[in-house]
């Protein structure tokens, strides 16, 4: 199960509970892209990193919907 919660600076904290890792996903209005920052640990295997990337990728539509429906001003490109 995943959870999202709003943070500051146009960001949403996304927790992927099965993997016990959290991501901060920010909307960058200048580039009109979402930027996902995730923790990296030296002991992560390639599969761990792949799973983390897949989790963020899988939540992309949900996060985009959050920004465009609940926070539409954040999803508009900067003028």
N, C-alpha and C positions, 0 to 999 in steps of 0.2 A: 504494500500500500504506500502511496505517496501523499505528501502534504505540501501545501504551498502557504506561505505567509508573506505579507508585504513588509518590506524593509524600507530604508531611506534611499535616496539617490536613484530613483527609477529602477529599483531592484526587487526581485522576488526571491525569497529563500525557498529552495526546493529540497526536501529531504526524501531520499530514497531509502526507506526504512529496511528493506530486505538486505541492502548492502551496507547499511549504517554509515552512509556518507551523505554529505550535504553539499549543495551547489548554490551559488548565488548567480542568478541570471539577471543581467542588466539590459535595458533597452538603451541603445546608443542612438539618439535622434540624428546626430550628425552623419552617421554612416547608414542609418536606417536598418540596423541589424541588431540581433540579440547576441549578447556576449555571455558565455557561460564560464564562470570561474569555478573550478573544483579543486579540492585538496589533492595533492600528490604526496605519496609517502614512498620512501626508498624501498620498503619491503613489498610494495605492490607488484604483482606479477603482470605480465602482458595481458592475461585474461581479466585481471582486476581492472586495469585501465580500460580495456575494451568494454567491460560491463558498465563502467562509470560513463563512458562516452555514449553507449547505447541508451542508458537511462536518461541522460540529458536530451539526446536526440528524440527519444520516445515521448518526452514531455513537451517538446517544442510547440506543438499545436495547442496544447492546453495553456501554455504560458502565453503564446501569441493571443489566444482568445481572451485571457485575463486582461492583457494590456489593451486590447482593442475594444472590449465590451465594458469592462469595469473601469478602466482608466484610459479612455480614448484620447485624452489630451497628450498622454505620454507616447502614444503610438504615431502621432502625426509628425511628419518630418519638420525639422526646424526651418523657419522661413528665412 
